[in-house]
Amino acid sequence: MDLLALLLLPCMASALIFTGGRKYEASNSFIQRRQAVGLTIAEAVTLGMVIAKAYLSGH
């Protein structure tokens, strides 16, 4: 289970960043693109911190 959690974390983060990349391509204006990518990276970091915190408190 520990190994599974370690493997899933980067996958979920990359999935969020990849989704941000798709938003980046779909956006029209430069500012919207920067906001979409920045927000998604922030979401990935936040999600990683939440998962890490939950994981550490569980062990």
CHARMM internal coordinates of N, CA and C (Angstrom, degrees):
IC EDIT
DIST 1 N 1 CA 1.4619
DIST 1 CA 1 C 1.5267
ANGL 1 N 1 CA 1 C 110.68
DIST 1 C 2 N 1.3278
ANGL 1 CA 1 C 2 N 117.19
DIHE 1 N 1 CA 1 C 2 N -40.08
DIST 2 N 2 CA 1.4669
ANGL 1 C 2 N 2 CA 120.59
DIHE 1 CA 1 C 2 N 2 CA 179.38
DIST 2 CA 2 C 1.5309
ANGL 2 N 2 CA 2 C 110.43
DIHE 1 C 2 N 2 CA 2 C -61.07
DIST 2 C 3 N 1.3186
ANGL 2 CA 2 C 3 N 115.94
DIHE 2 N 2 CA 2 C 3 N -45.11
DIST 3 N 3 CA 1.4610
ANGL 2 C 3 N 3 CA 120.85
DIHE 2 CA 2 C 3 N 3 CA -179.43
DIST 3 CA 3 C 1.5245
ANGL 3 N 3 CA 3 C 110.35
DIHE 2 C 3 N 3 CA 3 C -63.50
DIST 3 C 4 N 1.3282
ANGL 3 CA 3 C 4 N 116.07
DIHE 3 N 3 CA 3 C 4 N -40.19
DIST 4 N 4 CA 1.4657
ANGL 3 C 4 N 4 CA 120.59
DIHE 3 CA 3 C 4 N 4 CA 179.33
DIST 4 CA 4 C 1.5204
ANGL 4 N 4 CA 4 C 110.79
DIHE 3 C 4 N 4 CA 4 C -61.00
DIST 4 C 5 N 1.3351
ANGL 4 CA 4 C 5 N 116.81
DIHE 4 N 4 CA 4 C 5 N -43.59
DIST 5 N 5 CA 1.4675
ANGL 4 C 5 N 5 CA 120.83
DIHE 4 CA 4 C 5 N 5 CA 179.62
DIST 5 CA 5 C 1.5343
ANGL 5 N 5 CA 5 C 110.28
DIHE 4 C 5 N 5 CA 5 C -62.50
DIST 5 C 6 N 1.3209
ANGL 5 CA 5 C 6 N 116.99
DIHE 5 N 5 CA 5 C 6 N -41.29
DIST 6 N 6 CA 1.4687
ANGL 5 C 6 N 6 CA 120.85
DIHE 5 CA 5 C 6 N 6 CA -179.99
DIST 6 CA 6 C 1.5275
ANGL 6 N 6 CA 6 C 111.28
DIHE 5 C 6 N 6 CA 6 C -66.28
DIST 6 C 7 N 1.3232
ANGL 6 CA 6 C 7 N 116.71
DIHE 6 N 6 CA 6 C 7 N -33.21
DIST 7 N 7 CA 1.4631
ANGL 6 C 7 N 7 CA 120.01
DIHE 6 CA 6 C 7 N 7 CA 179.74
DIST 7 CA 7 C 1.5241
ANGL 7 N 7 CA 7 C 111.82
DIHE 6 C 7 N 7 CA 7 C -76.95
DIST 7 C 8 N 1.3313
ANGL 7 CA 7 C 8 N 116.85
DIHE 7 N 7 CA 7 C 8 N -34.49
DIST 8 N 8 CA 1.4662
ANGL 7 C 8 N 8 CA 120.40
DIHE 7 CA 7 C 8 N 8 CA -176.42
DIST 8 CA 8 C 1.5178
ANGL 8 N 8 CA 8 C 112.54
DIHE 7 C 8 N 8 CA 8 C -73.03
DIST 8 C 9 N 1.3244
ANGL 8 CA 8 C 9 N 116.87
DIHE 8 N 8 CA 8 C 9 N -34.06
DIST 9 N 9 CA 1.4660
ANGL 8 C 9 N 9 CA 120.43
DIHE 8 CA 8 C 9 N 9 CA -175.04
DIST 9 CA 9 C 1.5358
ANGL 9 N 9 CA 9 C 113.17
DIHE 8 C 9 N 9 CA 9 C -57.07
DIST 9 C 10 N 1.3330
ANGL 9 CA 9 C 10 N 120.12
DIHE 9 N 9 CA 9 C 10 N -53.52
DIST 10 N 10 CA 1.4680
ANGL 9 C 10 N 10 CA 119.41
DIHE 9 CA 9 C 10 N 10 CA 179.06
DIST 10 CA 10 C 1.5291
ANGL 10 N 10 CA 10 C 112.30
DIHE 9 C 10 N 10 CA 10 C -63.83
DIST 10 C 11 N 1.3306
ANGL 10 CA 10 C 11 N 117.02
DIHE 10 N 10 CA 10 C 11 N -33.19
DIST 11 N 11 CA 1.4670
ANGL 10 C 11 N 11 CA 120.22
DIHE 10 CA 10 C 11 N 11 CA -179.88
DIST 11 CA 11 C 1.5204
ANGL 11 N 11 CA 11 C 110.47
DIHE 10 C 11 N 11 CA 11 C -64.32
DIST 11 C 12 N 1.3327
ANGL 11 CA 11 C 12 N 116.49
DIHE 11 N 11 CA 11 C 12 N -43.59
DIST 12 N 12 CA 1.4580
ANGL 11 C 12 N 12 CA 120.54
DIHE 11 CA 11 C 12 N 12 CA -179.91
DIST 12 CA 12 C 1.5191
ANGL 12 N 12 CA 12 C 110.43
DIHE 11 C 12 N 12 CA 12 C -66.73
DIST 12 C 13 N 1.3260
ANGL 12 CA 12 C 13 N 116.61
DIHE 12 N 12 CA 12 C 13 N -40.94
DIST 13 N 13 CA 1.4673
ANGL 12 C 13 N 13 CA 120.52
DIHE 12 CA 12 C 13 N 13 CA 178.78
DIST 13 CA 13 C 1.5305
ANGL 13 N 13 CA 13 C 110.28
DIHE 12 C 13 N 13 CA 13 C -63.23
DIST 13 C 14 N 1.3379
ANGL 13 CA 13 C 14 N 117.22
DIHE 13 N 13 CA 13 C 14 N -43.62
DIST 14 N 14 CA 1.4662
ANGL 13 C 14 N 14 CA 119.43
DIHE 13 CA 13 C 14 N 14 CA 179.82
DIST 14 CA 14 C 1.5190
ANGL 14 N 14 CA 14 C 111.15
DIHE 13 C 14 N 14 CA 14 C -67.18
DIST 14 C 15 N 1.3286
ANGL 14 CA 14 C 15 N 116.66
DIHE 14 N 14 CA 14 C 15 N -34.52
DIST 15 N 15 CA 1.4657
ANGL 14 C 15 N 15 CA 119.66
DIHE 14 CA 14 C 15 N 15 CA 178.19
DIST 15 CA 15 C 1.5229
ANGL 15 N 15 CA 15 C 109.98
DIHE 14 C 15 N 15 CA 15 C -62.77
DIST 15 C 16 N 1.3343
ANGL 15 CA 15 C 16 N 116.77
DIHE 15 N 15 CA 15 C 16 N -41.86
DIST 16 N 16 CA 1.4662
ANGL 15 C 16 N 16 CA 120.26
DIHE 15 CA 15 C 16 N 16 CA 178.72
DIST 16 CA 16 C 1.5230
ANGL 16 N 16 CA 16 C 110.76
DIHE 15 C 16 N 16 CA 16 C -65.75
DIST 16 C 17 N 1.3229
ANGL 16 CA 16 C 17 N 116.56
DIHE 16 N 16 CA 16 C 17 N -42.61
DIST 17 N 17 CA 1.4691
ANGL 16 C 17 N 17 CA 120.27
DIHE 16 CA 16 C 17 N 17 CA -179.44
DIST 17 CA 17 C 1.5330
ANGL 17 N 17 CA 17 C 109.56
DIHE 16 C 17 N 17 CA 17 C -66.67
DIST 17 C 18 N 1.3348
ANGL 17 CA 17 C 18 N 117.08
DIHE 17 N 17 CA 17 C 18 N -38.34
DIST 18 N 18 CA 1.4634
ANGL 17 C 18 N 18 CA 121.07
DIHE 17 CA 17 C 18 N 18 CA 178.15
DIST 18 CA 18 C 1.5294
ANGL 18 N 18 CA 18 C 110.13
DIHE 17 C 18 N 18 CA 18 C -63.56
DIST 18 C 19 N 1.3436
ANGL 18 CA 18 C 19 N 116.46
DIHE 18 N 18 CA 18 C 19 N -41.97
DIST 19 N 19 CA 1.4644
ANGL 18 C 19 N 19 CA 120.88
DIHE 18 CA 18 C 19 N 19 CA 176.99
DIST 19 CA 19 C 1.5202
ANGL 19 N 19 CA 19 C 109.41
DIHE 18 C 19 N 19 CA 19 C -60.01
DIST 19 C 20 N 1.3222
ANGL 19 CA 19 C 20 N 116.77
DIHE 19 N 19 CA 19 C 20 N -39.63
DIST 20 N 20 CA 1.4572
ANGL 19 C 20 N 20 CA 121.27
DIHE 19 CA 19 C 20 N 20 CA 177.01
DIST 20 CA 20 C 1.5178
ANGL 20 N 20 CA 20 C 111.18
DIHE 19 C 20 N 20 CA 20 C -62.66
DIST 20 C 21 N 1.3270
ANGL 20 CA 20 C 21 N 116.49
DIHE 20 N 20 CA 20 C 21 N -37.19
DIST 21 N 21 CA 1.4563
ANGL 20 C 21 N 21 CA 120.97
DIHE 20 CA 20 C 21 N 21 CA 177.43
DIST 21 CA 21 C 1.5199
ANGL 21 N 21 CA 21 C 111.36
DIHE 20 C 21 N 21 CA 21 C -63.42
DIST 21 C 22 N 1.3291
ANGL 21 CA 21 C 22 N 116.24
DIHE 21 N 21 CA 21 C 22 N -38.10
DIST 22 N 22 CA 1.4628
ANGL 21 C 22 N 22 CA 120.13
DIHE 21 CA 21 C 22 N 22 CA 177.50
DIST 22 CA 22 C 1.5264
ANGL 22 N 22 CA 22 C 110.28
DIHE 21 C 22 N 22 CA 22 C -66.78
DIST 22 C 23 N 1.3347
ANGL 22 CA 22 C 23 N 116.47
DIHE 22 N 22 CA 22 C 23 N -41.07
DIST 23 N 23 CA 1.4677
ANGL 22 C 23 N 23 CA 120.85
DIHE 22 CA 22 C 23 N 23 CA 176.40
DIST 23 CA 23 C 1.5319
ANGL 23 N 23 CA 23 C 108.81
DIHE 22 C 23 N 23 CA 23 C -61.63
DIST 23 C 24 N 1.3220
ANGL 23 CA 23 C 24 N 115.59
DIHE 23 N 23 CA 23 C 24 N -39.42
DIST 24 N 24 CA 1.4637
ANGL 23 C 24 N 24 CA 122.61
DIHE 23 CA 23 C 24 N 24 CA -178.77
DIST 24 CA 24 C 1.5266
ANGL 24 N 24 CA 24 C 109.85
DIHE 23 C 24 N 24 CA 24 C -59.59
DIST 24 C 25 N 1.3245
ANGL 24 CA 24 C 25 N 116.74
DIHE 24 N 24 CA 24 C 25 N -43.96
DIST 25 N 25 CA 1.4667
ANGL 24 C 25 N 25 CA 121.07
DIHE 24 CA 24 C 25 N 25 CA -179.25
DIST 25 CA 25 C 1.5243
ANGL 25 N 25 CA 25 C 111.20
DIHE 24 C 25 N 25 CA 25 C -69.49
DIST 25 C 26 N 1.3260
ANGL 25 CA 25 C 26 N 116.52
DIHE 25 N 25 CA 25 C 26 N -35.55
DIST 26 N 26 CA 1.4629
ANGL 25 C 26 N 26 CA 120.67
DIHE 25 CA 25 C 26 N 26 CA -174.51
DIST 26 CA 26 C 1.5284
ANGL 26 N 26 CA 26 C 112.15
DIHE 25 C 26 N 26 CA 26 C -77.58
DIST 26 C 27 N 1.3241
ANGL 26 CA 26 C 27 N 116.99
DIHE 26 N 26 CA 26 C 27 N -24.61
DIST 27 N 27 CA 1.4680
ANGL 26 C 27 N 27 CA 120.46
DIHE 26 CA 26 C 27 N 27 CA -176.76
DIST 27 CA 27 C 1.5243
ANGL 27 N 27 CA 27 C 111.14
DIHE 26 C 27 N 27 CA 27 C -69.17
DIST 27 C 28 N 1.3267
ANGL 27 CA 27 C 28 N 115.43
DIHE 27 N 27 CA 27 C 28 N 150.28
DIST 28 N 28 CA 1.4654
ANGL 27 C 28 N 28 CA 120.03
DIHE 27 CA 27 C 28 N 28 CA -179.93
DIST 28 CA 28 C 1.5191
ANGL 28 N 28 CA 28 C 112.03
DIHE 27 C 28 N 28 CA 28 C -92.11
DIST 28 C 29 N 1.3174
ANGL 28 CA 28 C 29 N 117.23
DIHE 28 N 28 CA 28 C 29 N -50.95
DIST 29 N 29 CA 1.4684
ANGL 28 C 29 N 29 CA 119.37
DIHE 28 CA 28 C 29 N 29 CA -174.65
DIST 29 CA 29 C 1.5228
ANGL 29 N 29 CA 29 C 111.52
DIHE 28 C 29 N 29 CA 29 C -89.31
DIST 29 C 30 N 1.3189
ANGL 29 CA 29 C 30 N 115.09
DIHE 29 N 29 CA 29 C 30 N 153.69
DIST 30 N 30 CA 1.4644
ANGL 29 C 30 N 30 CA 122.32
DIHE 29 CA 29 C 30 N 30 CA -178.18
DIST 30 CA 30 C 1.5221
ANGL 30 N 30 CA 30 C 111.29
DIHE 29 C 30 N 30 CA 30 C -61.70
DIST 30 C 31 N 1.3344
ANGL 30 CA 30 C 31 N 116.99
DIHE 30 N 30 CA 30 C 31 N -41.51
DIST 31 N 31 CA 1.4658
ANGL 30 C 31 N 31 CA 121.11
DIHE 30 CA 30 C 31 N 31 CA -178.49
DIST 31 CA 31 C 1.5197
ANGL 31 N 31 CA 31 C 110.18
DIHE 30 C 31 N 31 CA 31 C -64.81
DIST 31 C 32 N 1.3171
ANGL 31 CA 31 C 32 N 117.51
DIHE 31 N 31 CA 31 C 32 N -42.72
DIST 32 N 32 CA 1.4653
ANGL 31 C 32 N 32 CA 121.04
DIHE 31 CA 31 C 32 N 32 CA 178.68
DIST 32 CA 32 C 1.5234
ANGL 32 N 32 CA 32 C 110.48
DIHE 31 C 32 N 32 CA 32 C -60.94
DIST 32 C 33 N 1.3174
ANGL 32 CA 32 C 33 N 116.74
DIHE 32 N 32 CA 32 C 33 N -40.08
DIST 33 N 33 CA 1.4624
ANGL 32 C 33 N 33 CA 120.38
DIHE 32 CA 32 C 33 N 33 CA 179.72
DIST 33 CA 33 C 1.5191
ANGL 33 N 33 CA 33 C 110.62
DIHE 32 C 33 N 33 CA 33 C -62.67
DIST 33 C 34 N 1.3325
ANGL 33 CA 33 C 34 N 116.06
DIHE 33 N 33 CA 33 C 34 N -47.03
DIST 34 N 34 CA 1.4688
ANGL 33 C 34 N 34 CA 120.09
DIHE 33 CA 33 C 34 N 34 CA -178.78
DIST 34 CA 34 C 1.5194
ANGL 34 N 34 CA 34 C 110.35
DIHE 33 C 34 N 34 CA 34 C -62.56
DIST 34 C 35 N 1.3246
ANGL 34 CA 34 C 35 N 117.31
DIHE 34 N 34 CA 34 C 35 N -41.16
DIST 35 N 35 CA 1.4656
ANGL 34 C 35 N 35 CA 120.79
DIHE 34 CA 34 C 35 N 35 CA 179.73
DIST 35 CA 35 C 1.5254
ANGL 35 N 35 CA 35 C 110.55
DIHE 34 C 35 N 35 CA 35 C -65.05
DIST 35 C 36 N 1.3361
ANGL 35 CA 35 C 36 N 117.36
DIHE 35 N 35 CA 35 C 36 N -42.81
DIST 36 N 36 CA 1.4606
ANGL 35 C 36 N 36 CA 121.16
DIHE 35 CA 35 C 36 N 36 CA -178.35
DIST 36 CA 36 C 1.5259
ANGL 36 N 36 CA 36 C 110.63
DIHE 35 C 36 N 36 CA 36 C -61.30
DIST 36 C 37 N 1.3327
ANGL 36 CA 36 C 37 N 116.85
DIHE 36 N 36 CA 36 C 37 N -46.00
DIST 37 N 37 CA 1.4646
ANGL 36 C 37 N 37 CA 120.20
DIHE 36 CA 36 C 37 N 37 CA -177.99
DIST 37 CA 37 C 1.5281
ANGL 37 N 37 CA 37 C 110.80
DIHE 36 C 37 N 37 CA 37 C -69.82
DIST 37 C 38 N 1.3349
ANGL 37 CA 37 C 38 N 116.68
DIHE 37 N 37 CA 37 C 38 N -43.19
DIST 38 N 38 CA 1.4605
ANGL 37 C 38 N 38 CA 120.26
DIHE 37 CA 37 C 38 N 38 CA 179.75
DIST 38 CA 38 C 1.5119
ANGL 38 N 38 CA 38 C 111.92
DIHE 37 C 38 N 38 CA 38 C -61.54
DIST 38 C 39 N 1.3280
ANGL 38 CA 38 C 39 N 116.39
DIHE 38 N 38 CA 38 C 39 N -42.45
DIST 39 N 39 CA 1.4564
ANGL 38 C 39 N 39 CA 121.22
DIHE 38 CA 38 C 39 N 39 CA -179.48
DIST 39 CA 39 C 1.5194
ANGL 39 N 39 CA 39 C 110.56
DIHE 38 C 39 N 39 CA 39 C -64.39
DIST 39 C 40 N 1.3258
ANGL 39 CA 39 C 40 N 116.77
DIHE 39 N 39 CA 39 C 40 N -41.84
DIST 40 N 40 CA 1.4552
ANGL 39 C 40 N 40 CA 120.00
DIHE 39 CA 39 C 40 N 40 CA -176.66
DIST 40 CA 40 C 1.5187
ANGL 40 N 40 CA 40 C 111.37
DIHE 39 C 40 N 40 CA 40 C -68.27
DIST 40 C 41 N 1.3235
ANGL 40 CA 40 C 41 N 117.31
DIHE 40 N 40 CA 40 C 41 N -38.20
DIST 41 N 41 CA 1.4641
ANGL 40 C 41 N 41 CA 120.25
DIHE 40 CA 40 C 41 N 41 CA 177.27
DIST 41 CA 41 C 1.5268
ANGL 41 N 41 CA 41 C 109.24
DIHE 40 C 41 N 41 CA 41 C -64.92
DIST 41 C 42 N 1.3355
ANGL 41 CA 41 C 42 N 116.39
DIHE 41 N 41 CA 41 C 42 N -40.95
DIST 42 N 42 CA 1.4626
ANGL 41 C 42 N 42 CA 120.28
DIHE 41 CA 41 C 42 N 42 CA 177.02
DIST 42 CA 42 C 1.5209
ANGL 42 N 42 CA 42 C 110.30
DIHE 41 C 42 N 42 CA 42 C -61.83
DIST 42 C 43 N 1.3282
ANGL 42 CA 42 C 43 N 117.47
DIHE 42 N 42 CA 42 C 43 N -40.35
DIST 43 N 43 CA 1.4645
ANGL 42 C 43 N 43 CA 121.37
DIHE 42 CA 42 C 43 N 43 CA 177.96
DIST 43 CA 43 C 1.5210
ANGL 43 N 43 CA 43 C 110.41
DIHE 42 C 43 N 43 CA 43 C -62.48
DIST 43 C 44 N 1.3203
ANGL 43 CA 43 C 44 N 117.23
DIHE 43 N 43 CA 43 C 44 N -42.59
DIST 44 N 44 CA 1.4598
ANGL 43 C 44 N 44 CA 121.24
DIHE 43 CA 43 C 44 N 44 CA -179.38
DIST 44 CA 44 C 1.5225
ANGL 44 N 44 CA 44 C 110.85
DIHE 43 C 44 N 44 CA 44 C -63.30
DIST 44 C 45 N 1.3365
ANGL 44 CA 44 C 45 N 116.49
DIHE 44 N 44 CA 44 C 45 N -43.24
DIST 45 N 45 CA 1.4648
ANGL 44 C 45 N 45 CA 120.98
DIHE 44 CA 44 C 45 N 45 CA 179.39
DIST 45 CA 45 C 1.5224
ANGL 45 N 45 CA 45 C 110.10
DIHE 44 C 45 N 45 CA 45 C -64.79
DIST 45 C 46 N 1.3397
ANGL 45 CA 45 C 46 N 116.47
DIHE 45 N 45 CA 45 C 46 N -44.43
DIST 46 N 46 CA 1.4658
ANGL 45 C 46 N 46 CA 120.70
DIHE 45 CA 45 C 46 N 46 CA 179.81
DIST 46 CA 46 C 1.5159
ANGL 46 N 46 CA 46 C 110.31
DIHE 45 C 46 N 46 CA 46 C -61.96
DIST 46 C 47 N 1.3247
ANGL 46 CA 46 C 47 N 116.73
DIHE 46 N 46 CA 46 C 47 N -45.36
DIST 47 N 47 CA 1.4592
ANGL 46 C 47 N 47 CA 120.83
DIHE 46 CA 46 C 47 N 47 CA 179.38
DIST 47 CA 47 C 1.5243
ANGL 47 N 47 CA 47 C 110.44
DIHE 46 C 47 N 47 CA 47 C -60.86
DIST 47 C 48 N 1.3174
ANGL 47 CA 47 C 48 N 116.76
DIHE 47 N 47 CA 47 C 48 N -42.76
DIST 48 N 48 CA 1.4576
ANGL 47 C 48 N 48 CA 120.61
DIHE 47 CA 47 C 48 N 48 CA 178.13
DIST 48 CA 48 C 1.5137
ANGL 48 N 48 CA 48 C 112.22
DIHE 47 C 48 N 48 CA 48 C -61.17
DIST 48 C 49 N 1.3376
ANGL 48 CA 48 C 49 N 116.52
DIHE 48 N 48 CA 48 C 49 N -40.94
DIST 49 N 49 CA 1.4636
ANGL 48 C 49 N 49 CA 120.67
DIHE 48 CA 48 C 49 N 49 CA 179.43
DIST 49 CA 49 C 1.5187
ANGL 49 N 49 CA 49 C 110.71
DIHE 48 C 49 N 49 CA 49 C -66.71
DIST 49 C 50 N 1.3286
ANGL 49 CA 49 C 50 N 117.29
DIHE 49 N 49 CA 49 C 50 N -41.70
DIST 50 N 50 CA 1.4673
ANGL 49 C 50 N 50 CA 121.38
DIHE 49 CA 49 C 50 N 50 CA 179.28
DIST 50 CA 50 C 1.5201
ANGL 50 N 50 CA 50 C 110.45
DIHE 49 C 50 N 50 CA 50 C -63.13
DIST 50 C 51 N 1.3293
ANGL 50 CA 50 C 51 N 116.68
DIHE 50 N 50 CA 50 C 51 N -45.16
DIST 51 N 51 CA 1.4661
ANGL 50 C 51 N 51 CA 120.79
DIHE 50 CA 50 C 51 N 51 CA -179.97
DIST 51 CA 51 C 1.5260
ANGL 51 N 51 CA 51 C 110.25
DIHE 50 C 51 N 51 CA 51 C -64.85
DIST 51 C 52 N 1.3364
ANGL 51 CA 51 C 52 N 116.72
DIHE 51 N 51 CA 51 C 52 N -43.26
DIST 52 N 52 CA 1.4631
ANGL 51 C 52 N 52 CA 120.34
DIHE 51 CA 51 C 52 N 52 CA 179.95
DIST 52 CA 52 C 1.5229
ANGL 52 N 52 CA 52 C 110.78
DIHE 51 C 52 N 52 CA 52 C -62.78
DIST 52 C 53 N 1.3329
ANGL 52 CA 52 C 53 N 116.67
DIHE 52 N 52 CA 52 C 53 N -41.94
DIST 53 N 53 CA 1.4596
ANGL 52 C 53 N 53 CA 120.99
DIHE 52 CA 52 C 53 N 53 CA -179.85
DIST 53 CA 53 C 1.5253
ANGL 53 N 53 CA 53 C 110.46
DIHE 52 C 53 N 53 CA 53 C -63.86
DIST 53 C 54 N 1.3302
ANGL 53 CA 53 C 54 N 116.43
DIHE 53 N 53 CA 53 C 54 N -45.25
DIST 54 N 54 CA 1.4652
ANGL 53 C 54 N 54 CA 121.26
DIHE 53 CA 53 C 54 N 54 CA 179.32
DIST 54 CA 54 C 1.5271
ANGL 54 N 54 CA 54 C 110.02
DIHE 53 C 54 N 54 CA 54 C -64.28
DIST 54 C 55 N 1.3227
ANGL 54 CA 54 C 55 N 115.79
DIHE 54 N 54 CA 54 C 55 N -40.16
DIST 55 N 55 CA 1.4649
ANGL 54 C 55 N 55 CA 121.44
DIHE 54 CA 54 C 55 N 55 CA -179.34
DIST 55 CA 55 C 1.5274
ANGL 55 N 55 CA 55 C 110.59
DIHE 54 C 55 N 55 CA 55 C -64.65
DIST 55 C 56 N 1.3461
ANGL 55 CA 55 C 56 N 116.55
DIHE 55 N 55 CA 55 C 56 N -45.03
DIST 56 N 56 CA 1.4611
ANGL 55 C 56 N 56 CA 120.49
DIHE 55 CA 55 C 56 N 56 CA -178.13
DIST 56 CA 56 C 1.5258
ANGL 56 N 56 CA 56 C 111.77
DIHE 55 C 56 N 56 CA 56 C -69.93
DIST 56 C 57 N 1.3299
ANGL 56 CA 56 C 57 N 117.78
DIHE 56 N 56 CA 56 C 57 N -37.10
DIST 57 N 57 CA 1.4619
ANGL 56 C 57 N 57 CA 119.96
DIHE 56 CA 56 C 57 N 57 CA -179.86
DIST 57 CA 57 C 1.5271
ANGL 57 N 57 CA 57 C 110.65
DIHE 56 C 57 N 57 CA 57 C -70.51
DIST 57 C 58 N 1.3271
ANGL 57 CA 57 C 58 N 116.71
DIHE 57 N 57 CA 57 C 58 N -24.98
DIST 58 N 58 CA 1.4596
ANGL 57 C 58 N 58 CA 120.77
DIHE 57 CA 57 C 58 N 58 CA 179.54
DIST 58 CA 58 C 1.5160
ANGL 58 N 58 CA 58 C 113.15
DIHE 57 C 58 N 58 CA 58 C -78.44
DIST 58 C 59 N 1.3316
ANGL 58 CA 58 C 59 N 117.72
DIHE 58 N 58 CA 58 C 59 N -13.63
DIST 59 N 59 CA 1.4750
ANGL 58 C 59 N 59 CA 120.35
DIHE 58 CA 58 C 59 N 59 CA -176.81
DIST 59 CA 59 C 1.5073
ANGL 59 N 59 CA 59 C 111.83
DIHE 58 C 59 N 59 CA 59 C -118.66
END
COOR INIT
IC SEED 1 N 1 CA 1 C
IC BUILD
